[in-house]
Amino acid sequence: MRIADGGPPISARAFQRDRSIAHQKLRPGTLRRIVGFARPYRRMLAGFLVLIVIDAALGATTPLIFKSIIDDGIIPGRVGVVEALAALVGAIAIVDALLALAQRWFSVRIGEGLIFDMRARVFDHVQRQPLAFFTRAQTGALISRLNSDVLGAQSAFTGTLSAVLSNVVSVGFVLAAMIALSWQITIVSLVLLPVFVIPARLLGPKLAALTREGYGLNAEMHTTMTERFNVSGALLVKLYGRPSTENHSFAAKASRVRDIGVTQAMYGRIFFVSLTMVGSLATAIVYGVGGRFAAEGVLAVGTVVALTSYLSRLYGPLTQLSNVNVDVMTALVSFERVFEVLDLSPAIADRPDAVDLPRGSATVEFDDVGFGYPAADEVSLASLESVAILDRRVPEPVLHHISFRIAPGELVALVGPSGAGKTTISQLVPRMYDARTGTVRVGGHDVRDVTLRSLRDAVGVVTQDAHLFHDTIRANLVYARPEASEEQMWSAMDAAMIASVVRALPDGLDTVVGDRGYRLSGGEKQRLAIARLLLKEPSIVVLDEATAHLDSESEAAVQRALATALAGRTSLVIAHRLSTVRDADRILVIDGGRVVESGRHSQLLASGGLYAELYRTQFEGQAPAPAVEDLTAGNRGEQETAAVG
């Protein structure tokens, strides 16, 4: 939007921002870190700024040429001067266009480079955060840091910096030229400036409030769509028959966004009309005063025209500079929000002297391990949880004095009531969390003394809800081993009892499994996860309720696949279905975060403790269940089956 032809644009968007942000305190060192991010682009930034200054200077010379065309060419009747100066105006226009293209090139190169650098840094840093971080942080907030805040930080260089410098240089040149032409009219012009800014100041807070509300509603609609448009959310809506309720709720938000859009458009038009009207009044006053001076011989006609042209070039930059503190702080706060994420050190990280865990069969040992989940301020940020402050309460311990040892090739099962701490124990092996007290050892090494990469290469995990990416079967398999050949993939799938299913698919390995693998059945998805584990070839296998949600037929197929997966490997198995672990080498009964019983299936039944009680609860009064293949058959080379109970 422009006040008059040739004048710089004046936008109402700057006044839509929350002015309270200008009073926000930046953390020490923020500016220094910003300079550090910009250092690789310092030469391009210097060239960019030089072009801005040249462009602003050229823009300020045009009204002076108009003055000369009138005073030195038209009035005296010197056609040659008019033609020469007109040609000069045309040449300046061409140079100005070329400068605009050059500025755009520099702007894009610097801006896109900064976006790449910051996104890559934030993405890499977030991936290194521990599992506890992701259990607390909102996915939408993380995505916002990678998108909105990174773009806001980038605009500090390609938008705010260029606008501020351009406006400052333009105002300097314009004021100098206007004072040289007529200091009286310059003073009159500056006196009218507050009247020019008043409409923006009046409408600004209202626009800011509407903008905040609109952003909030759009975020809510985005969250609704994200949750309802995935397979699980869509299934829940359909199963509970709530499409009309969901539609009504979404429509209510969308209608408010519509109303906000209409109101913003009207406020924007009022803003435009007000500024145009004030600008026209100011132009009329300058023509009136300047015209009188020209009629009285005090000023030349060309001078009046030049002053009027400068007027449009003065109000635009001054109006934008009146809000410069908000613009600059908004950009700096975006940087600070990015730095806030980068400053959150991963709670689980390699020690400086960490060594690689040797490959091969390995023991797993828990030595008097105690554990409590980390507090919020240890692993998270309040701004990523949409709360004002983090919960600083110290969580209660969930594991107490856990001690056991799994020899190479041995299978140990963890059983117990829900919430007893079984999954927590299993997550300490691949170091998803660190023990608070005691030591977890793999292959005789404290897991905190080995590199995370080598530890997690040695441990393979299959959970009750194995996650598959929305990609092809091939891509999901090679995620465990990028260099795997197609022959190795088929071999792993054969061992996992899933190869025949994949061969029957029209696209074979290139079949897309859908969101979280929902195009496959539960059993097929689990067997594909087992194939992925076999392709990884870990020396330690952790199974966390891998067959909990399967029907009998799928469970039998998965059990056969697991027999291959566990053969010769150190195994830790969590199970609620006690029939699946009755032939384990040892069963640990967990209750209240403690090992309360340990032994073989028959021993634990004979002892009459918690295990016997759980067993009776599951199977007493039931008909004999279908035979389930022994998980450890691969370990012992046996294929015996037995009726449950």
N, C-alpha and C positions, 0 to 999 in steps of 0.2 A: 504494500500500500504506500502511495506517495502523496506528498502534500502538493507538489507541482511537478511539472515535467523537469527532468534533470535532477531532481532531489533524491536523496537516499531514502530507502524504504523505512517506514516506521511501523513496527508490529506491536499489536496488543498482547502478544504471547508473553513477553517479558513481565507484564503486569499481572499475568495469571498466576505467577509463582507465589509461593508462601513467603511473605516478606520476613517472617520470623527467622527464616534460615540465615539471614544476614547476621544475626546475633549468635549463631552457633559457634562454639569454640573448636578449632581444629586441634588435633593432637600434635604435640611437638614433633618436628621432623617431617611433617607431611609435605611441605613445599620442597624440602631437600630431596625427598624420595620421588616427587613428581619430576624434578629436574633430572634425577637419575634415569627415569623411564624415557625422558625425552633426549637424553644424551646421544643415542645412536642416530638421531635425526637432526642434530644441531646445525649441520650445514644446510640441510633442506629448510629448516626453520628460519635460518638467517636469510636465505634467498626469498622465502615466502614473505617475511616481514619487509624486506627491501621493496618487493613488488607492491605491497600494500601502500607503503609510503609514496612510491612513485605514482601509483594510481590516484591516491588522494590529492597529491600535488597537481597532477594533470587536471583533475576535476575542478580544482579551485582556479585554474587559469582560464577556463572557458568563458565565464562571465566577463573577464577583462577583455577578451577578444571581441565579445559582443559589444562592449563599450566602444572599442576602437572602430569596429565596423560602422557604428552609428555616428560617432563624433568625428572620426578621421576619414570615413569613406562616404557614407550616405549623405550627411549634411553638407560637406564641401563638394559633393558630386564627383568624387574621385573613384571611378569605376574600377580601376586597377587595384586600388587598395581593398575595395570590397571583395573582389574576386580572390585576391591573394589571401586575405584573412578568412574568407569562407573556405578556401582550400585547406587552410591551416586547421580550421575547426573539423573538417572532414578527416584530415590526417590524424588529429588527436583522437577522433572517434575510432578510427581503425586501430591505432596503438592501444587505446583503452580496451577494445575488444580482445586484442591479442594478450594484453596484460590479464584480462579476466580469465582467458583460457589457461594462461600460465599459472595464475593463482589457483585455479581449480585443480590443475595437475598436481601442484605441490600439496594442496589441501588433501586430495584423495590419497596421495602416496603416504603422507605423514599420518593421516587419520586411519587408513586401513592397516598400516604398519603397526600403529599403537594398538588397534583393536586385536590384531593377531597376537602381538606380544602379551597383552594382558589376558586375553582369553586363554591362551596356551598356558600361561603361568597359573592362573586360577584353576583351570581344569586339572592340571597336573597336581596342584597342591591339594585340591579337594579329594582327588582319588587316593591320596596318601593318608587321608584321615582315617581313624579307626572306625570300626563298626558302630561304636557308641555314638559317634558324631551323626551318622545317618539315621539312627533310631530317634534322634531328637530334632534334627533340622528339617524344615519344610522344603520339599522338593521345589516348589514354586519360588521360594525365597532364594534358593541356590541358583536356579535358572535366571532369576532377575539379576543376580550379581554378574552372571556371565553375559547378560544381554543389556538390560537397561542401564546398569551402573557403569559397565565398560563403555557403552556408547556415550553416556554422560561425561565420563572422564575424557574420552576422545574429543568431545566437542569443546573441551577447555582449550585445546590447541587450534582446531580447525574452525571453530565457531566463535567462542567468547574472545579468545586472544586476538583474532583478526578483526572482530567487530570493535573491540575496545581500542585497539591501535588505530584502526581506520577512522573511527569517530574522533579520537583525540587529535589526530593529524589534520583531519578535515576541519574541525572546529578552530584549530590554531591558524590554519591558512585562511579560512573564511573570515574570522574576526580581524586578522591582520589586514586583509584586503579591504574589508568594510570600514575599518577605522581610518585607513589611508584615504578611502573615497569620501566618507562623511561620518565623522564621529557622532554628530547629532542624531542621524538616522539609526546608527548602530545602537545608541543608548535606547532610543524608542523601541527598537526591535527586541532588546534584552528585557525591557520593562514588560513587554507582552508575553515573555516566556512562561511565567507562572500561570497565566491564563491558559496557555497552550498545554501545560502539564496537568492542570486540574481535572479534566475529564478522565485521563488515564488513572490518576490517583483515586478518583471516586469509584470507578468501575473495577479497578484492579483487585481489591479484596473480594468483591463478589465473584469475579471470574476465577480467582484463586480457590475460593470455597467450592464452586461448582466443579472446577477441574479436579480437586481432591476427591470429591464425592464420585465423580465419573470414573476416576482411576480405581477407587475402591470397589465400585460396582462391577467394573470390567474384570477386576481381579477375581471377584466372587464368581462371575459367570465363567471365567477361565477355569477356576477350580471345579465348578460344577460339571463343565464339559469334560475335563480331564478324568474325573471320577466316574461319570456316567457313561462315557464313550469307550472305556476299556471293557474287556469281556466280562470281568467279575462284576463291575458296576452295572452293566447292561443286564446281566443275568439277574442280579438282585432286584432291579426295578421291575423286570418282567415277572419274576416269581411272586413278588408281593403286590403286583397289579397296581403300581403307582405312577404310570406314565402321565395321567392327567394332573396329578399333584405336582409332579416334577415340572410339567409344562407350565402350570400356573405360576409356580415359584420363579421359574426362569423368565417367563413373560413379564412378571411384575418388575424384575430387575431391568430387563431390556426396555420396558416402557419408560422407566425412570431415566435410563440412559438416553432414550429418544428425547424426552422432555428437556433434559440437560443440554443436549445438542441444539435444540431449537432456541433455548434461552441464551446459550453461548453465542449462537449465530446472531441473535438480535442485539446482545450486548456488543458484539464485535461491530455490527453495523452502526450502533449508536456511537461507539468509539470512533469509527471511521468518519461518520458525519460530523461529529463534534470537532475532530481535529481538522477536517477539511474546512469547516465553517470558520474556525479560529484562524487557520492559515489564510483563508480568503480575506478575512477581516484585517489581518496583519498586512497582507499584500495591498489591500485598499488604502490602509493608513500610510504605508510607505509611498505608494503612488501619489496619495494626496499631499503629504508633506514634501516628498521629493519633487512632485510635479510643480508645486508652488515655488520651491527653490529654483527649479529649472526655469519657470516663467519669469522669476525675478533676476535670473542670470547668475544665481549663486552656484548652481550645479549645472553640468552639461546633461543633455537628454540621455546620452549613453550611460552616464554614471547612474541615473535613476534606474534604467533597465538592468544594469549590472547589480545594483543593490537589491533589486527585487529578486533577481535570480539567486543571489547569495542567501536571501532570506530562507528560501526552501532548503538550501544546503546547510543552514544553521540550525533550524528547529529540529530536524530529524535526528542528527547526531546528539544534540543536547538532550532531547527527550530520552534517547536510549541510554546516554551516560547517566541520567538521573537515577537509573535503576541498575547501574553497573555493579554495585555491591552485591545485589541479589544474584545477578547473572554469574559473577565470578565465584561467589560462595557456593552456588548450586553446583557448578562444575567441580569445585574443590571437594565438596562433600561426596560427590560421586567417586572421586579418587580415594577419599578416606574410607568409604564403604568397601572398595576393592581391597585396599590395604588391610582392612580389618580382617578379612578372610585370610589373606596371605600371612598375617601375623599370628594366626591360630596354629601353633605348633602341633604336629601330629603326636598324640599321646603314645602311639605305638610306632617306633622308628628304630632303625639300625643303630647300634652303638658304633662309635668311631673305630673300634678294634674288632668289630664283628667278623666272624669267619664263616665260610661256606660249610654247610652240613654235609658230611660225606654221604655219597649215594650208597644204596644197599639196604639190607634188612636192618631194622632199628628197634630198639626198645623204647617204650614210653613209660615214664616214671613220674609219679606225683609224690613229693616229699613234704608232708605236713603243710599242704597248701590251704591258705585262707583267701577268700575273695569277696569283695563287695563291688558293685557296679560303680563306675566313676560318677562323681558329682557333675552337675550341669556345667559349672564354670571350668571344669577340667577338659571338657571335650566339645563345648558348643558356644554359641553366641546368642545373646538375647534377641538380636535383630533377625536371626535365622529361625527363631521359634515364634515370632510375632508376639513377643511379650516385652514388657518394659524392662524387667530385670530377670536375671536367671534365678532359679530356685537354688539356694545355697545350702540346703539341708544335706547332711552327710547320709548317704544311703546306708541301710542296715546291711551287715555282712550276709552273704547268701551261701557261702561254703565255709566249713570249719574243719581244720586238721584232716584234710583229705590225703591219704597215703595209699598207694598201690603201685604195682609194677606189672607191665605187660611185656613178656619176653618176645623176641622175634618169632613171627609166625603164629603167635597165640591169639585166641579170640576171647575177649573179655566183654561181658554184657553189663549194661547199667539198667536197672529197673527200679521202679518206685513210683509213688504217687505223683500226680501233676504238680509242678512247682517245687519239686524236691531239690532241683539243681543239676539234673542229668545233662541237659543241653549246655548249661554253663560250663560243666566239666569238659565236655567235648570241644567247646570253643576255645579253651585254654591251650589245647594241643597245637593248632595252627597259629596260635597267638593272635586271635581276634581281640583278646583282652590279655592283660598281664595280671598274674597273681599278686595279691597285696602282701601276702606273707608266704614263706615256703618257696619251693622251687619246682618247676615243671621241666623235666629233661626229656629230650629225644635223642636217641643214640648216645646217651651219656653226656650230652651237652645241654647246658641251661639254654632254654629257647631264647632268652634275652641276649645270649652271647653269639648267636648265629644270625646270618642274614635272613631277612624275611623272605626273599626270593627263593633261597635254597630250602628253607623250612617248608614253605608252601608248595614247592615242587615235590617235596617228599610226602606230603599229606594230601590224600584225596577224600573229598566229602560228598556224600549224597544225602540230601535232606528229604523230608516227607513231601515237600512241595518244590521239587527241583525246578529251577528257573531256566527257561530257554529264551533266547533273544528272538525278536520278531525278524527272523532271517531264515536262511535255508538250513536244512539238516547238515549240509557240509560245513557251513560257517559255524554252526553250533558245536560241531565235533572238533574242528581244527582250532577252536578257541583254546582247547587244552594243550594242543601241540601243533603250532602253526606249520611246522615242516612235514607233517604227516602225509604220507602218500595215500592214494585212493585205496590201494591194496591193504594198507594198515587200517584204514577206516572200516573197510568191509570185514576185516578180521576181528576188530573190536566189536562191531555190530553182531557178527556171528556169535561171539562169546556172550554177548548181552542178550541173545535171543530176540533181536529186533531186525536182523538183516532181511528176513523174508517179508516183513511188513514194508520195509523201505523199497525193496525190489518191486513190490506190487504197486507202488505209487507211480503215477504217470511220469513225474519228473524225477523220480529216484532221489538221489542225494541233493538235487537242486529244488526239492519241494520246500516251500515256505511254511514254517510250522505255525505261524500266526502269533498274535500277542500272547506272550508267556507260554507258548506251546499249546494253545487251546484247540488247535486243529487236530491234535493227537489225543488219544484216550489217556486216562491217568496211568495205566500200566505201560503204554507205549512211551509216554513221556519219561517215566521212571527208568525204563530200559535204555532209552536213548541217553539219559544222564549217566547210567552205568557204563554205557559204551564210551562216553566221553571220559569217564574216570579210567577205564581200561586203556584208552589211548594215551592218557597222561602217564600211566605206569608208576603210580606212587608206591612207596614201600610201606606206608601206613594208610589204612582206610578207616574213616569214621562214617558210620551210618546212623543218622538221626531219624528214627521212625520212618525208614524208607518204604515200608509197606503198610503204613497205618491206615491210609484211606482207600485201599484197593479192594476190589471184589476178590472172591476166592480164586477164580481163574487167573486174573491178572497177578494176584499175589503169588500163586504157584509159579508163574512164568518169571516174575521178578526174583523169586527165591532161587530159581535155577541159575539165573544170570548172576546173582550175588555169590553163589557158590564158586563160580569162576573168578569173580572179582576178589574174593577173600583168600583164594588159594595161595598159600605161602606168604601171606602178608600179615603184618601186625594189625590187629583189628579191634576197634572199639565200637560196640553196637548198642544203641539205645532202642528199647522196645517197650511198648505197653502190652502187646500181645505176647504173653510169656511163652506161648507154644513155639514161637520163632527162635527162642534162645535157650531152650531146655538142654541142648547139647553143647553149649558154650564151654570152653575150658574152665572158665570161672564166671560167676555171676556176682556182681556187687549190688547190694540193695541200698539205695540212697533215700534218706528221709531227713527233711529239715536241714539239708546241706551237709549231712554227715554220712559216712559209710557205716550202716548199722548191722549189716550182715555180709558175709562173703563165703562162697563155696560153690559146689556143683548143684545142679538142679535137685537131685535126689537128697543130697545132704540138707539143703535148705528146706525142702518139704518135710523132712524128718524132724528138723529142729523146731517146727511149729511156730516160727516167728512171723515177721511182717510179710516175707515172701510167700509163705504158706497161706497166709490170710488173703493176699492179693490173688494168689492162684485159685483159691476156693471161690472168691468173689467173682472171678471171671468165668469159671467153668463148672461150678457145682450145679447140678440139676440139668445141665445141658446134655443133649445127645452128643455122641462122639463126633468131633469135627473132622472134616476131610484131612487126609494126611498132608502134612506140609514138609517139604524137603528140608533137610538139615542144612542150616546156614554154613556149617563147618564141614560139609561133605567134601568140599574141595580141599580143605586142609588135611583131612585124614584119608582121602581117596575112597570114602564110603558113600553109599547112596541109600541109606536106610530111611524109612518113613515110619511114623507111629501115629496112632490116634491121639488126639489131645486128651489129657487126663488119664 
